[in-house]
Amino acid sequence: MAQKLRVPVGFVIGAAVLYFAQPTTVSLLIGLPVAVLGAVSRALAAGVIRKDATLATSGIYALTRNPLYFGSFLLTAGFAIMSASGVAAALLLVPFALIYPSVIRSEEAHLETLFPEEFGRYKDKVPLFVPRLTFGFPPSFAFSQYLANREYNTALGLAGGLVIFVMKLKLSM
């Protein structure tokens, strides 16, 4: 249920966040790098993952089992910071904290069914959410896979949200 609701709920929350946001120059300068790091994490993951066809264990998936969701968290946190609004930040962070743990559990159960032995070994070696810090991991990014997974929508969303925040900032001056 949470899996199906997260996208439509996200659009409603996004509209409310844009309404309540009161961005400042400082909040944009602090939050933007966090959001960009989230978009990069998602992009690196999207360039590797071939949903349900193979178990992604290389590239950023060698650092965390959930780089897409970790990236989503950083994007969410970045926009919460950029909003400079407690209401907007709560609208972003509370649903994330309520929805994503169950989505992650559900997806891990699905992967255990699809790849029982391989996922068990992978799960023993790679952290669930927060990436381990290492510089040595097998690269496997493919731009064609990034495009196939339509992850460019995240970059477009980040850019669109940033433009609106900058416009709100300019109008408030």
N, C-alpha and C positions, 0 to 999 in steps of 0.2 A: 504494500500500500504506500509506504513512504517513498519507494522508488518511483512510483507513478505520479505522486503528488509534487515531488521536488521541483520539477520544471514549471508547471503552471503556478504553483505557490511562489516560486522565484520571481516570476514576472510581476505578480501583484506586490510582492515585497519590494522589488526594484523600483516600481513606480512610487511607492510610499517613501522609500529612502530618498529618491530624487526630490520629492516634495519637502521632506523634513531636513535635508542636508543644508548645512550652513558652512560650506568650505572656506578655509582661510589659506593664505599663501603657505603658512607653516604646515597646516594639516595636509595640504597637497604635496609639499616637499617631503614630508615624513611618510605618508601613506602610499604615494605612487611607487617608490621602489619595492615596497612589500607586495603590492598588487602585480607589478611587472614580474617579480620573482615567481609569483603564483602562476602567471600566464606562461612563463618559460617552463616551469615544472610540468604544466599540463601539455604544452607543446612537445616537450621531450618524451612524455609518456605516449601521446597520440602518434608519434612517429615510430613507435615500437609495437603497440598493442594491435593484435588481430583477434578481436573478441570471439571467444569460444572455439577458435580454430587451433590456437597454440597457447601454451602458458607463457606469458611474457615474464622473463627472468633476467634479461640483459638490459643494458642502458640504465636508465634511471630506475627501472624495476629491480636492479641489483642493490639499490640503496633503500627502497621502501616498497612494500607490497601495494601501496595505494598512492602512487604519485599524482594521479588525477585528482583524488580527493584532497590530498595534501595541498596541491596547487589551488584547488577551489577554496580551501581554508585560507590560504595566503591572500587570494583575491578578495575574499570576503573581509578579512581583517584589514587589508589595504583600503578597501572602500569604506569600512567602518571608521578608520582613522581619517581618511580624506573628508568624510562627511562632517566632521567636527560637531556631531550632534549625538547626544546620548540616546535619543529616541531612535534615530537612524541606525546607530551602532547596535542597539538591542534588537531592532527589526532584522538585522543581518545575522548577528551572532547566535541569538537564542534558537531560531529555527534550525540553523546549521547544527548546533549542538544536539538538538532533539532528533533531527532526521538522519544525519549521516552515520552515526554509530550503527543504527539498525540496517542501513543500506550496505555498509561495509560487512556486517555479519552475514547478511543475506548473500552477497556476492562471494564471500569466502566459502560459504556452504556450497554454493553453485560450483565453484572451482574445485572444491574437494570431490564433488561428484564427477566432474568432467575429467579431472587429472588426479586421481586418488594418491598414487605413489609420488609422482613428481611434485604435486602441491605440498604434500607433507614434508618432503625434504626442503623445498623452497621456504615454507613457513618456519622451519626450524632455523634457517640461516638469515632471513631478512626481516627487519622490524615491520610491524603492522602499519604504522602511520608516519611517525617522525623519521626522516631519513637518517641513516648512519652517515657520519662524515668520513669520507674516504675519497681519494683522488684516483684510485685504481679500480675501474669497473669496465666490463666489456661494452664498448659502444655498439649501437645497433639501430640508430635513428635512420629512418627513410622518409624523405620529404614527400614522396608519393603516398606513403601510409598516413602521414600527417594530413594531407589533402583528402584522402579517402575517408578519414575519420572526421572531416569537416571541423577540425579544431581551430581553424582561422576565425570561426565565429566568436571564440573567446577573445581573440585579439581585437576584433571589431567591437565587441561589447565593452571591452576595456577602453578603447579609444572613444566610443560614444559616451560612456559614463563620464570619462575625463572631460570631454568637451562640454557636457552639461554642467559639471561641477565648476569648470573654469568660467562658463557663462554666468552661473549663479554668483560666483565670486566677483566678477566684473560688475554685475548689476547691483551688488550690495555696496560697492565703493562710492 
